[in-house]
Every structure is written in structure tokens, then in C-alpha cells.
Amino acid sequence: MLRRAAAGARDFNRGEAATIRKVMGAIEGVSGKRMSEGFNEFNFSVGVFNCLFIAYVFGAHPEHIWLIYLVEGSYMIPRKFYNMWHARPMNQALYYLDFCWCMNFTAIFLIALLMLCGALAPDGGMVSDVAREAFFNALMGVACGTLMGANIILPFVACLFHDVNTMTGLFIHLMPPMVMYSFMWHSKDIRAAWPNIFHLTYMDNVHYFPREGPFFVPGTGLDSVAGNAIVLYLLWWIPYVCFMLLFGIDLPKKVRPDGTPRAPKWDTVFHSTMRQGVCITIGKVFRKRSREASLRQMEENDFDIVDFFIYMAFHMLAALSAFYLIGYPCFQCQEFHLFMLVFVAWLAVKRGASRYTYYTTKMYSRELKKQFGDILNKLE
């Protein structure tokens, strides 16, 4: 009997050891995943310092904030693209076709072009003041309207100091409104510091809406901020819709039309957004679709043209509404513009704090519960 008891104790100890090893392996796997994503002391320190540096320049030397946007954007955007290209299970490079990314590409390209023109022709003759004003009006409306609003409604716009992917997402949404704040309210300082690059001779004549009023036919009112911003939005919206209808909507599907499975390579922002629950909302409110049918679509990435047009209609409605509800007050009032910047920065910090709280507490407890729960279920 003593031998059987000893043998049972040894078996129990072996089982305990195996359980402990399994749980430790799972915890190490979670830690390793976070470390591979850049969660380390160096990245965290650089992220914190960079935020402090941007805040200092924005407050003390706003005439130079555009240069930080150009330099850091030229690094962060390609760096994130590299990560998106190598993302699994699907390549995320097509995310860069989304509106916010395209607007940042446009802004960075135009700033670089003005720098080049300023170096080659200091008198500014290579780019007319008419073109400069049109570009300024369009980007001002987009930055202070749509991009500012995106900071509020997009939950992934967060401040995670260690994560270059998340910080780049924050960068492309928050930095353009900050840069536009400096151009709108410190234009004299910018002209004095960079006379060969930014003329800004038209600043006193800029008006937000066409002289006919705030409501106008798209394509008209090109002497105003709203008129140019709406045209710029449509110059993105129409080609994007065409691309999605011709190619994009079928790229991430997991099932072919004949019912056979396929391994999709490319993902899109539309499909990613639909998988996050938007498909269920659209199905319930507009399509009278059952929750089970929406979940199946989310699993298979199988969304139809009606879903896509509902999604794009709300995208347009939100973007154009932001020109009126956020962009116009920012244009009219410096204090409101600054308040919005502080508010969206607070939102980003709050979201980041929630994520770090999860990393340091709930993430490991959840993994422990999962591992021990599986073991206890087997024993029962």
C-alpha cells in the first residue's frame, strides 16, 4: 500500500510539473509575442521622448513643426508599410489606400515639393500662389475636419510608446491638425523662418465656405476651404470605390464562388472594419440579416456590394460632416482648435493607458485562467 501511495504521489508530482511547464510556456509565449512587437525599454523610451519633443516644438517653436512632420513621416510611414507587408495571415499593404493614409501621402509630397522648389527657385516662381492656396485650402479642411474627427471615432488611434505601428496610426491622424494649427495661427512666424518655402500671402483672404453660402454643389466653391476639401475627398472616394468594385472586394474572401476554399493573401481596411462588428450592425439595421449570417460573412470575409456601398456612404457622410462640425469651428476660433487638439491627445493617451493596463494585468491573468481552465476541464 505504501508503494502504491508513493507511486501515486510521484505521478501526481509529475502531473503538477507538466502543468506548471505548460502554463509557464504559455506565459513565455505571450511575453515573447509582445517583445517581438517591440515592447522593450528602448522603444518605449524613444516613444516617450519623441512625444515630449513634438510637444515642446509645437509649443515653443510652432514654425518648425511641419519639418518634424516631414522627417518623422518619411521614416514612420515606410516602416509601418514594411510591417504591414509582412503581416499574417493576410498582407495589409492595401490599408495604405484608405483616405487618411492617402491624405498624408499627399501632404508629405506637397511639402517636399515646396522644399525642392524653394531650393531651386527661391523666388517661388515654380509653384503659383493660386496652386499654393488651393492645396492649403484642401489640406486644411481635411486635416482639421476629417482627420481630427477620425481621432475621436477610431478606437485604434492610441498612444502606445513602444509600438511603431500604433504610433504611426496616431501620427497620421494627429500631426496634420497640429501642423495646420501652426499654419493658421502662426503663419507670420512660418513666413519669417521659411520665406523661400511657404509664402502664405493669401492667408488674409482665406475663407472657409464659398461666398454663396455653406451649401453648394461639389466641384464649385473652389475659392474656399470647404470647396477644395470636398473635391480632394471625391478625388480619393471615386477611384477607391472603383478599385474595390473591380478587385478589392473579392481579394480577402476565403471561399470561391464555386464553394471551394481559398487562402487569401490581401486584406483591406473595408474588410478589417467589417470584421470588427460593423457587418453585424449593417446587417441588423439595414439588411434585416440574422446575426448568424453576419458572423458567417465575417468569418469568410464575404461581403457583398450592398454592404460596401452602405459602408462607403457612411464614410462619406462622416467625412463631409466633419468639414462642417469640426473643421469650420477650428477655422473660426484658435481656442477651439487648440481645445480639439488637447481633447484628441487625451483620448489617445487614455486608450493607450487602457492597453498598457491590459498588458500588465489582465493579459497574463487571462492566459493563466485559460491554461488552468483547460487542465481542470480535462480532469473533470
C-alpha positions as CSV (number, residue, x, y, z in Angstrom):
1,M,0.0,0.0,0.0
2,L,2.9,2.3,0.9
3,R,4.4,1.6,-2.5
4,R,1.2,2.4,-4.3
5,A,0.8,5.6,-2.4
6,A,4.4,6.6,-3.2
7,A,3.8,5.8,-6.9
8,G,0.6,7.9,-6.9
9,A,2.5,10.8,-5.3
10,R,5.2,10.6,-7.9
11,D,2.5,10.5,-10.7
12,F,0.8,13.5,-9.1
13,N,4.1,15.4,-8.8
14,R,4.8,14.6,-12.5
15,G,1.4,15.9,-13.4
16,E,2.0,19.1,-11.4
17,A,5.3,19.6,-13.1
18,A,3.8,19.1,-16.5
19,T,1.0,21.6,-15.7
20,I,3.5,24.2,-14.4
21,R,5.7,23.8,-17.5
22,K,2.7,24.1,-19.8
23,V,1.5,27.3,-18.1
24,M,5.0,28.8,-18.0
25,G,5.4,28.0,-21.7
26,A,2.1,29.8,-22.4
27,I,3.1,32.9,-20.4
28,E,6.5,33.0,-22.1
29,G,4.8,32.8,-25.4
30,V,2.7,35.8,-24.6
31,S,5.7,37.7,-23.4
32,G,7.7,36.7,-26.5
33,K,4.9,37.9,-28.7
34,R,4.9,41.3,-27.1
35,M,8.7,41.6,-27.2
36,S,8.6,40.7,-30.9
37,E,6.1,43.6,-31.4
38,G,8.6,46.0,-29.9
39,F,7.6,46.0,-26.3
40,N,11.0,46.8,-24.8
41,E,12.8,49.5,-22.8
42,F,14.5,51.2,-25.8
43,N,11.3,51.5,-28.0
44,F,9.3,52.7,-25.0
45,S,11.9,55.3,-24.1
46,V,12.2,56.6,-27.7
47,G,8.4,56.8,-28.0
48,V,8.1,58.9,-24.8
49,F,11.0,61.2,-25.7
50,N,9.5,61.7,-29.2
51,C,6.1,62.7,-27.8
52,L,7.8,65.2,-25.4
53,F,9.9,66.5,-28.2
54,I,7.0,67.1,-30.5
55,A,5.0,68.8,-27.7
56,Y,7.9,71.1,-26.9
57,V,8.4,72.1,-30.6
58,F,4.7,72.6,-31.0
59,G,4.5,74.9,-28.0
60,A,7.9,76.8,-28.3
61,H,8.6,76.7,-32.0
62,P,5.4,76.1,-33.9
63,E,7.0,77.5,-37.1
64,H,9.1,74.3,-37.3
65,I,6.5,71.6,-36.5
66,W,6.0,71.0,-40.2
67,L,9.6,69.9,-40.5
68,I,9.1,67.2,-37.8
69,Y,6.0,66.0,-39.7
70,L,8.0,65.7,-42.9
71,V,11.1,64.0,-41.3
72,E,9.3,61.6,-39.0
73,G,6.6,60.8,-41.5
74,S,9.3,59.9,-44.1
75,Y,10.5,57.3,-41.6
76,M,7.4,56.0,-39.8
77,I,5.1,55.5,-42.8
78,P,7.6,53.3,-44.7
79,R,8.5,51.5,-41.5
80,K,4.8,50.6,-40.9
81,F,4.4,49.7,-44.5
82,Y,7.2,47.1,-44.1
83,N,5.3,45.6,-41.1
84,M,2.0,45.6,-43.0
85,W,3.6,43.9,-46.0
86,H,4.8,41.1,-43.8
87,A,1.6,40.9,-41.7
88,R,0.0,37.5,-41.3
89,P,-2.4,35.8,-42.1
90,M,-3.0,38.4,-44.8
91,N,-0.9,41.2,-46.3
92,Q,-2.1,44.6,-45.1
93,A,-0.3,46.8,-47.6
94,L,-3.7,47.8,-49.2
95,Y,-4.6,49.5,-46.0
96,Y,-2.5,52.4,-47.4
97,L,-5.2,53.1,-50.0
98,D,-7.5,54.3,-47.2
99,F,-8.4,58.0,-47.1
100,C,-6.3,59.0,-44.0
101,W,-3.1,57.4,-45.5
102,C,-3.6,58.9,-48.9
103,M,-4.1,62.4,-47.4
104,N,-0.8,62.1,-45.5
105,F,1.0,60.9,-48.6
106,T,-0.4,64.0,-50.4
107,A,0.6,66.4,-47.6
108,I,4.2,65.0,-47.3
109,F,4.6,65.0,-51.1
110,L,3.5,68.7,-51.4
111,I,5.7,69.8,-48.5
112,A,8.7,68.0,-50.1
113,L,7.8,69.6,-53.4
114,L,7.7,73.1,-51.9
115,M,11.0,72.5,-50.3
116,L,12.5,71.4,-53.6
117,C,11.0,74.4,-55.4
118,G,12.3,76.7,-52.7
119,A,15.8,75.4,-53.1
120,L,15.8,75.5,-56.9
121,A,13.8,78.8,-57.3
122,P,13.9,80.9,-54.2
123,D,11.6,83.5,-55.8
124,G,8.8,80.8,-55.7
125,G,8.0,81.0,-59.4
126,M,7.8,77.3,-59.9
127,V,4.5,77.0,-57.9
128,S,2.0,79.7,-58.4
129,D,0.2,81.3,-55.4
130,V,-3.1,80.1,-56.8
131,A,-1.9,76.5,-56.6
132,R,-0.4,77.0,-53.2
133,E,-3.7,78.4,-51.9
134,A,-5.8,75.6,-53.4
135,F,-3.5,72.9,-51.8
136,F,-3.6,74.8,-48.5
137,N,-7.4,75.1,-48.5
138,A,-7.9,71.4,-49.4
139,L,-5.5,70.1,-46.8
140,M,-6.7,72.5,-44.1
141,G,-10.2,71.2,-44.5
142,V,-9.1,67.6,-44.5
143,A,-6.7,67.9,-41.5
144,C,-9.0,69.9,-39.2
145,G,-12.2,68.2,-40.3
146,T,-11.9,64.6,-41.3
147,L,-8.6,63.6,-39.7
148,M,-9.5,65.5,-36.5
149,G,-12.8,63.6,-36.4
150,A,-11.1,60.3,-37.1
151,N,-9.1,60.7,-33.8
152,I,-12.4,60.7,-32.0
153,I,-14.2,57.8,-33.6
154,L,-11.4,55.4,-34.4
155,P,-10.6,53.2,-31.3
156,F,-7.1,52.1,-32.6
157,V,-5.8,55.7,-32.6
158,A,-3.9,55.3,-29.3
159,C,-0.6,56.3,-27.7
160,L,1.5,53.2,-27.3
161,F,5.0,54.4,-27.0
162,H,6.7,51.1,-27.8
163,D,4.6,50.2,-30.9
164,V,5.7,51.8,-34.1
165,N,2.5,50.6,-35.9
166,T,0.1,52.2,-33.4
167,M,2.2,55.3,-33.0
168,T,2.3,55.7,-36.8
169,G,-1.5,55.5,-36.8
170,L,-1.6,58.2,-34.2
171,F,0.9,60.2,-36.1
172,I,-1.0,60.4,-39.4
173,H,-4.2,61.4,-37.6
174,L,-2.9,63.9,-35.0
175,M,0.1,65.5,-36.6
176,P,-1.8,67.0,-39.6
177,P,-4.2,69.0,-37.4
178,M,-1.2,70.1,-35.4
179,V,0.7,71.3,-38.5
180,M,-2.4,73.1,-39.7
181,Y,-2.7,74.8,-36.3
182,S,0.7,76.3,-36.8
183,F,0.0,77.4,-40.4
184,M,-3.3,79.0,-39.4
185,W,-2.4,80.7,-36.2
186,H,1.4,81.2,-36.6
187,S,1.6,82.0,-40.3
188,K,3.8,85.1,-39.8
189,D,6.4,83.1,-37.8
190,I,6.5,80.4,-40.6
191,R,6.9,83.1,-43.3
192,A,9.7,84.7,-41.4
193,A,11.5,81.4,-40.7
194,W,10.9,79.8,-44.1
195,P,10.3,82.6,-46.7
196,N,11.5,80.6,-49.7
197,I,9.2,77.6,-49.0
198,F,6.0,79.0,-47.6
199,H,4.7,82.3,-49.0
200,L,1.3,82.3,-47.3
201,T,0.5,85.6,-48.9
202,Y,-3.1,84.5,-49.3
203,M,-3.8,83.9,-45.6
204,D,-5.7,87.1,-45.0
205,N,-8.1,86.2,-47.9
206,V,-8.8,82.6,-47.0
207,H,-12.5,81.9,-46.2
208,Y,-13.9,78.6,-45.2
209,F,-17.2,78.5,-47.2
210,P,-17.9,79.8,-50.7
211,R,-19.2,83.3,-50.8
212,E,-22.6,81.9,-51.9
213,G,-23.0,80.1,-48.6
214,P,-22.1,76.9,-46.7
215,F,-24.2,74.6,-49.0
216,F,-23.0,74.2,-52.6
217,V,-22.6,71.7,-55.4
218,P,-19.4,69.6,-55.1
219,G,-16.9,70.9,-57.6
220,T,-17.9,74.5,-57.1
221,G,-16.7,76.9,-54.5
222,L,-13.0,76.3,-55.3
223,D,-12.1,79.6,-53.8
224,S,-12.8,78.2,-50.3
225,V,-11.5,75.7,-47.8
226,A,-14.7,73.5,-47.9
227,G,-14.9,73.6,-51.7
228,N,-11.4,72.4,-52.2
229,A,-11.5,69.9,-49.3
230,I,-14.7,68.2,-50.7
231,V,-13.1,68.0,-54.2
232,L,-10.0,66.4,-52.7
233,Y,-12.2,63.9,-50.8
234,L,-14.0,63.0,-54.0
235,L,-10.7,62.6,-55.9
236,W,-10.0,59.8,-53.4
237,W,-13.5,58.4,-53.0
238,I,-14.3,57.7,-56.7
239,P,-11.0,55.8,-57.6
240,Y,-11.2,53.9,-54.3
241,V,-14.8,52.8,-54.9
242,C,-13.8,51.7,-58.5
243,F,-10.8,49.7,-57.2
244,M,-12.9,48.0,-54.6
245,L,-15.6,47.1,-57.0
246,L,-13.2,45.8,-59.7
247,F,-10.7,44.0,-57.4
248,G,-10.6,44.7,-53.7
249,I,-14.0,43.4,-52.5
250,D,-13.1,39.8,-53.5
251,L,-9.4,39.8,-52.5
252,P,-9.8,38.6,-48.9
253,K,-12.6,36.1,-49.5
254,K,-11.9,32.6,-48.1
255,V,-14.4,30.8,-50.3
256,R,-14.5,30.8,-54.1
257,P,-17.8,31.3,-56.0
258,D,-18.0,27.5,-56.6
259,G,-17.8,26.9,-52.8
260,T,-14.2,25.7,-52.7
261,P,-11.9,27.2,-50.0
262,R,-9.1,29.5,-50.9
263,A,-6.2,31.1,-49.0
264,P,-6.5,34.9,-49.4
265,K,-3.3,37.0,-49.5
266,W,-4.6,40.6,-49.4
267,D,-6.7,42.3,-46.7
268,T,-8.4,45.8,-47.0
269,V,-9.5,48.4,-44.5
270,F,-13.1,47.7,-45.5
271,H,-12.9,44.0,-44.7
272,S,-11.0,44.7,-41.5
273,T,-13.6,47.2,-40.3
274,M,-16.5,44.9,-41.2
275,R,-14.9,42.1,-39.2
276,Q,-14.8,44.3,-36.1
277,G,-18.6,44.2,-35.8
278,V,-19.7,46.7,-38.4
279,C,-21.1,43.8,-40.5
280,I,-23.4,42.9,-37.7
281,T,-24.7,46.4,-37.3
282,I,-25.2,46.9,-41.1
283,G,-27.0,43.5,-41.3
284,K,-29.3,44.3,-38.4
285,V,-30.2,47.9,-39.2
286,F,-30.2,48.0,-43.0
287,R,-30.3,44.4,-44.3
288,K,-32.5,42.6,-41.9
289,R,-29.8,39.9,-41.8
290,S,-29.5,37.4,-38.9
291,R,-26.6,37.7,-36.6
292,E,-25.5,34.2,-37.6
293,A,-25.4,35.1,-41.3
294,S,-23.3,38.2,-40.4
295,L,-20.9,36.1,-38.3
296,R,-20.5,33.7,-41.2
297,Q,-19.7,36.6,-43.6
298,M,-17.2,37.9,-41.1
299,E,-15.5,34.5,-40.8
300,E,-15.3,34.1,-44.6
301,N,-14.7,37.8,-45.5
302,D,-17.6,37.5,-47.8
303,F,-19.3,40.9,-48.0
304,D,-21.4,42.0,-51.0
305,I,-21.7,45.2,-52.9
306,V,-24.7,46.5,-50.9
307,D,-22.6,46.2,-47.7
308,F,-19.8,48.0,-49.3
309,F,-21.9,50.9,-50.6
310,I,-23.6,51.3,-47.2
311,Y,-20.1,51.4,-45.6
312,M,-18.8,54.0,-48.2
313,A,-22.0,56.1,-47.8
314,F,-21.4,56.4,-44.1
315,H,-17.7,57.1,-44.7
316,M,-18.7,60.0,-47.0
317,L,-21.3,61.3,-44.6
318,A,-18.8,61.2,-41.7
319,A,-16.1,62.9,-43.7
320,L,-18.2,65.7,-45.1
321,S,-19.9,66.3,-41.8
322,A,-16.5,66.7,-40.1
323,F,-15.8,69.6,-42.5
324,Y,-18.8,71.4,-41.1
325,L,-18.9,70.3,-37.5
326,I,-15.2,70.3,-36.6
327,G,-13.2,72.0,-39.4
328,Y,-15.3,75.2,-39.5
329,P,-15.1,75.9,-35.7
330,C,-11.3,75.2,-35.9
331,F,-11.0,77.7,-38.7
332,Q,-13.0,80.3,-36.9
333,C,-11.6,80.0,-33.3
334,Q,-8.0,79.4,-32.3
335,E,-9.1,78.4,-28.8
336,F,-11.5,75.7,-30.2
337,H,-8.8,74.4,-32.5
338,L,-6.4,74.1,-29.5
339,F,-9.1,72.5,-27.4
340,M,-9.7,69.8,-30.0
341,L,-6.0,69.0,-30.2
342,V,-5.8,68.6,-26.4
343,F,-9.0,66.6,-26.4
344,V,-8.0,64.1,-29.1
345,A,-4.5,63.8,-27.5
346,W,-6.2,63.0,-24.2
347,L,-8.3,60.3,-25.9
348,A,-5.2,58.8,-27.5
349,V,-3.4,58.7,-24.1
350,K,-6.5,57.2,-22.4
351,R,-6.7,54.4,-25.0
352,G,-3.0,53.7,-24.6
353,A,-3.3,53.6,-20.8
354,S,-6.1,51.1,-21.1
355,R,-3.9,49.0,-23.4
356,Y,-0.9,49.1,-21.0
357,T,-3.2,48.2,-18.1
358,Y,-4.3,45.2,-20.0
359,Y,-0.7,44.2,-20.8
360,T,0.4,44.4,-17.2
361,T,-2.6,42.8,-15.5
362,K,-5.4,41.2,-17.4
363,M,-3.4,39.7,-20.3
364,Y,-1.4,37.3,-18.0
365,S,-4.4,36.5,-15.7
366,R,-6.5,35.7,-18.8
367,E,-3.7,33.3,-20.0
368,L,-3.5,31.6,-16.6
369,K,-7.2,31.1,-16.5
370,K,-7.2,29.7,-20.0
371,Q,-4.5,27.2,-19.3
372,F,-5.7,26.1,-15.9
373,G,-9.3,26.0,-17.1
374,D,-8.3,23.6,-19.9
375,I,-6.5,21.4,-17.5
376,L,-9.3,21.3,-14.9
377,N,-11.8,20.6,-17.7
378,K,-9.8,17.6,-18.7
379,L,-9.6,16.3,-15.1
380,E,-13.4,16.7,-14.7
